[in-house]
Amino acid sequence: MIGRERLRQILRAEHVSFQRTRTWKESTDPDKDAKLDRIEEVLARFPDRCFAFDQFGPLSIRPCHGSTWSPESKPTRLPATYTRTHGIRYFHGCYSIGDDQLWGITRRRKGGDHSLAALKSVRAARPDGAPIYVIMDNLSANKTPKVRAWAARNNVELCLTPTYASWANPIEAQFGPLRSFVMGASNHPNHPALARRLQAYLRWRNANARHPDVLAAQRKERARVRSERQRRWGRPAAA
């Protein structure tokens, strides 16, 4: 019988640890490689004219556990019983790759009209009329005929992520901190209060955006890692 400490030593030597399992969904999109290549190209060549858009939600009014500062031995407590009587909302978020700015608004539903409004706010961020590139998933609301026609008229290229590959959208990484800071350890009384808290976080986040030199160094490092490993964002290593 191997002792517990000896087993730990063996596992450490073999670089094995006890971990939670993770999922990976492979894209079945026939144009997967072409779409991912185009996203990587615009991120590398046109970061100052590249944006990302996505919907975050559904957001419901209920107690949400998380981490927060509290007095010792007096943890913040949230009610364990509640009713959902306020419906849901979706945060329609836009992210500027070049200057690390995030903005958006909460809506009652997803829809082509709301996606178009978000794209217009992106275009307004670069009002010079020169081409801009917007990365977003292939949700039907994001590629309606009206949205596509407006994009063609206004020199906006829609860079759609492949099916089951929303991880290729850079805005996805911004939603994790948003969830932690806005939803974590909260018990908002209604959607207006939640929206105010969300906008307060966006103001703080954008006032503390990363320096352009840091953003450029991060893009360079990600390109180097992808080149060496021949792996895209999130894809597990080949067996």
Secondary structure as a PSIPRED ss2 file (coil, helix, strand):
# PSIPRED VFORMAT (PSIPRED V4.0)

   1 M C   1.000  0.000  0.000
   2 I C   1.000  0.000  0.000
   3 G C   1.000  0.000  0.000
   4 R H   0.000  1.000  0.000
   5 E H   0.000  1.000  0.000
   6 R H   0.000  1.000  0.000
   7 L H   0.000  1.000  0.000
   8 R H   0.000  1.000  0.000
   9 Q H   0.000  1.000  0.000
  10 I H   0.000  1.000  0.000
  11 L H   0.000  1.000  0.000
  12 R H   0.000  1.000  0.000
  13 A H   0.000  1.000  0.000
  14 E C   1.000  0.000  0.000
  15 H C   1.000  0.000  0.000
  16 V C   1.000  0.000  0.000
  17 S C   1.000  0.000  0.000
  18 F C   1.000  0.000  0.000
  19 Q C   1.000  0.000  0.000
  20 R C   1.000  0.000  0.000
  21 T C   1.000  0.000  0.000
  22 R C   1.000  0.000  0.000
  23 T C   1.000  0.000  0.000
  24 W C   1.000  0.000  0.000
  25 K C   1.000  0.000  0.000
  26 E C   1.000  0.000  0.000
  27 S C   1.000  0.000  0.000
  28 T C   1.000  0.000  0.000
  29 D C   1.000  0.000  0.000
  30 P C   1.000  0.000  0.000
  31 D C   1.000  0.000  0.000
  32 K H   0.000  1.000  0.000
  33 D H   0.000  1.000  0.000
  34 A H   0.000  1.000  0.000
  35 K H   0.000  1.000  0.000
  36 L H   0.000  1.000  0.000
  37 D H   0.000  1.000  0.000
  38 R H   0.000  1.000  0.000
  39 I H   0.000  1.000  0.000
  40 E H   0.000  1.000  0.000
  41 E H   0.000  1.000  0.000
  42 V H   0.000  1.000  0.000
  43 L H   0.000  1.000  0.000
  44 A H   0.000  1.000  0.000
  45 R H   0.000  1.000  0.000
  46 F C   1.000  0.000  0.000
  47 P H   0.000  1.000  0.000
  48 D H   0.000  1.000  0.000
  49 R H   0.000  1.000  0.000
  50 C E   0.000  0.000  1.000
  51 F E   0.000  0.000  1.000
  52 A E   0.000  0.000  1.000
  53 F E   0.000  0.000  1.000
  54 D E   0.000  0.000  1.000
  55 Q E   0.000  0.000  1.000
  56 F E   0.000  0.000  1.000
  57 G E   0.000  0.000  1.000
  58 P E   0.000  0.000  1.000
  59 L E   0.000  0.000  1.000
  60 S E   0.000  0.000  1.000
  61 I C   1.000  0.000  0.000
  62 R C   1.000  0.000  0.000
  63 P C   1.000  0.000  0.000
  64 C E   0.000  0.000  1.000
  65 H C   1.000  0.000  0.000
  66 G C   1.000  0.000  0.000
  67 S C   1.000  0.000  0.000
  68 T C   1.000  0.000  0.000
  69 W C   1.000  0.000  0.000
  70 S C   1.000  0.000  0.000
  71 P C   1.000  0.000  0.000
  72 E C   1.000  0.000  0.000
  73 S C   1.000  0.000  0.000
  74 K C   1.000  0.000  0.000
  75 P C   1.000  0.000  0.000
  76 T C   1.000  0.000  0.000
  77 R C   1.000  0.000  0.000
  78 L C   1.000  0.000  0.000
  79 P C   1.000  0.000  0.000
  80 A C   1.000  0.000  0.000
  81 T C   1.000  0.000  0.000
  82 Y C   1.000  0.000  0.000
  83 T C   1.000  0.000  0.000
  84 R C   1.000  0.000  0.000
  85 T C   1.000  0.000  0.000
  86 H C   1.000  0.000  0.000
  87 G C   1.000  0.000  0.000
  88 I E   0.000  0.000  1.000
  89 R E   0.000  0.000  1.000
  90 Y E   0.000  0.000  1.000
  91 F E   0.000  0.000  1.000
  92 H E   0.000  0.000  1.000
  93 G E   0.000  0.000  1.000
  94 C E   0.000  0.000  1.000
  95 Y E   0.000  0.000  1.000
  96 S E   0.000  0.000  1.000
  97 I C   1.000  0.000  0.000
  98 G C   1.000  0.000  0.000
  99 D C   1.000  0.000  0.000
 100 D C   1.000  0.000  0.000
 101 Q E   0.000  0.000  1.000
 102 L E   0.000  0.000  1.000
 103 W E   0.000  0.000  1.000
 104 G E   0.000  0.000  1.000
 105 I E   0.000  0.000  1.000
 106 T E   0.000  0.000  1.000
 107 R E   0.000  0.000  1.000
 108 R C   1.000  0.000  0.000
 109 R C   1.000  0.000  0.000
 110 K C   1.000  0.000  0.000
 111 G C   1.000  0.000  0.000
 112 G H   0.000  1.000  0.000
 113 D H   0.000  1.000  0.000
 114 H H   0.000  1.000  0.000
 115 S H   0.000  1.000  0.000
 116 L H   0.000  1.000  0.000
 117 A H   0.000  1.000  0.000
 118 A H   0.000  1.000  0.000
 119 L H   0.000  1.000  0.000
 120 K H   0.000  1.000  0.000
 121 S H   0.000  1.000  0.000
 122 V H   0.000  1.000  0.000
 123 R H   0.000  1.000  0.000
 124 A H   0.000  1.000  0.000
 125 A H   0.000  1.000  0.000
 126 R C   1.000  0.000  0.000
 127 P C   1.000  0.000  0.000
 128 D C   1.000  0.000  0.000
 129 G C   1.000  0.000  0.000
 130 A C   1.000  0.000  0.000
 131 P C   1.000  0.000  0.000
 132 I E   0.000  0.000  1.000
 133 Y E   0.000  0.000  1.000
 134 V E   0.000  0.000  1.000
 135 I E   0.000  0.000  1.000
 136 M E   0.000  0.000  1.000
 137 D C   1.000  0.000  0.000
 138 N C   1.000  0.000  0.000
 139 L C   1.000  0.000  0.000
 140 S H   0.000  1.000  0.000
 141 A H   0.000  1.000  0.000
 142 N H   0.000  1.000  0.000
 143 K C   1.000  0.000  0.000
 144 T C   1.000  0.000  0.000
 145 P H   0.000  1.000  0.000
 146 K H   0.000  1.000  0.000
 147 V H   0.000  1.000  0.000
 148 R H   0.000  1.000  0.000
 149 A H   0.000  1.000  0.000
 150 W H   0.000  1.000  0.000
 151 A H   0.000  1.000  0.000
 152 A H   0.000  1.000  0.000
 153 R H   0.000  1.000  0.000
 154 N C   1.000  0.000  0.000
 155 N C   1.000  0.000  0.000
 156 V E   0.000  0.000  1.000
 157 E E   0.000  0.000  1.000
 158 L E   0.000  0.000  1.000
 159 C E   0.000  0.000  1.000
 160 L E   0.000  0.000  1.000
 161 T C   1.000  0.000  0.000
 162 P C   1.000  0.000  0.000
 163 T C   1.000  0.000  0.000
 164 Y C   1.000  0.000  0.000
 165 A C   1.000  0.000  0.000
 166 S H   0.000  1.000  0.000
 167 W H   0.000  1.000  0.000
 168 A H   0.000  1.000  0.000
 169 N C   1.000  0.000  0.000
 170 P C   1.000  0.000  0.000
 171 I C   1.000  0.000  0.000
 172 E H   0.000  1.000  0.000
 173 A H   0.000  1.000  0.000
 174 Q H   0.000  1.000  0.000
 175 F H   0.000  1.000  0.000
 176 G H   0.000  1.000  0.000
 177 P H   0.000  1.000  0.000
 178 L H   0.000  1.000  0.000
 179 R H   0.000  1.000  0.000
 180 S H   0.000  1.000  0.000
 181 F H   0.000  1.000  0.000
 182 V H   0.000  1.000  0.000
 183 M H   0.000  1.000  0.000
 184 G C   1.000  0.000  0.000
 185 A C   1.000  0.000  0.000
 186 S E   0.000  0.000  1.000
 187 N C   1.000  0.000  0.000
 188 H C   1.000  0.000  0.000
 189 P C   1.000  0.000  0.000
 190 N C   1.000  0.000  0.000
 191 H H   0.000  1.000  0.000
 192 P H   0.000  1.000  0.000
 193 A H   0.000  1.000  0.000
 194 L H   0.000  1.000  0.000
 195 A H   0.000  1.000  0.000
 196 R H   0.000  1.000  0.000
 197 R H   0.000  1.000  0.000
 198 L H   0.000  1.000  0.000
 199 Q H   0.000  1.000  0.000
 200 A H   0.000  1.000  0.000
 201 Y H   0.000  1.000  0.000
 202 L H   0.000  1.000  0.000
 203 R H   0.000  1.000  0.000
 204 W H   0.000  1.000  0.000
 205 R H   0.000  1.000  0.000
 206 N H   0.000  1.000  0.000
 207 A H   0.000  1.000  0.000
 208 N C   1.000  0.000  0.000
 209 A C   1.000  0.000  0.000
 210 R C   1.000  0.000  0.000
 211 H C   1.000  0.000  0.000
 212 P H   0.000  1.000  0.000
 213 D H   0.000  1.000  0.000
 214 V H   0.000  1.000  0.000
 215 L H   0.000  1.000  0.000
 216 A H   0.000  1.000  0.000
 217 A H   0.000  1.000  0.000
 218 Q H   0.000  1.000  0.000
 219 R H   0.000  1.000  0.000
 220 K H   0.000  1.000  0.000
 221 E H   0.000  1.000  0.000
 222 R H   0.000  1.000  0.000
 223 A H   0.000  1.000  0.000
 224 R H   0.000  1.000  0.000
 225 V H   0.000  1.000  0.000
 226 R H   0.000  1.000  0.000
 227 S H   0.000  1.000  0.000
 228 E H   0.000  1.000  0.000
 229 R H   0.000  1.000  0.000
 230 Q C   1.000  0.000  0.000
 231 R C   1.000  0.000  0.000
 232 R C   1.000  0.000  0.000
 233 W C   1.000  0.000  0.000
 234 G C   1.000  0.000  0.000
 235 R C   1.000  0.000  0.000
 236 P C   1.000  0.000  0.000
 237 A C   1.000  0.000  0.000
 238 A C   1.000  0.000  0.000
 239 A C   1.000  0.000  0.000
